[in-house]
Amino acid sequence: MYLIIDDSQKPRKGEEMVERSEFKGKPVLIMKRAEDDKYPFTFGLSKARLILENLEEIKRFVEENDKEAVS
């Protein structure tokens, strides 16, 4: 069960599709491509740290594989 815990703050530009919530008592972020996204990307603190530690490699991966950038 997800519980929205930070609904009172007005989202900054670009953050309309990001929500802070909680799962089993732990904080999570929920990222959506659209408001009605059927399968949002949800992760907790451990995965958030892993993403931050590898952000440059993730950026490089996107640059190398982004089909729009090639055309």
Secondary structure as GFF3:
##gff-version 3
##sequence-region A 1 71
A	DSSP	beta_strand	2	4	.	.	.	ID=ss1
A	DSSP	beta_strand	18	23	.	.	.	ID=ss2
A	DSSP	beta_strand	26	31	.	.	.	ID=ss3
A	DSSP	beta_strand	41	44	.	.	.	ID=ss4
A	DSSP	alpha_helix	45	53	.	.	.	ID=ss5
A	DSSP	alpha_helix	55	65	.	.	.	ID=ss6
A	DSSP	alpha_helix	67	70	.	.	.	ID=ss7
###
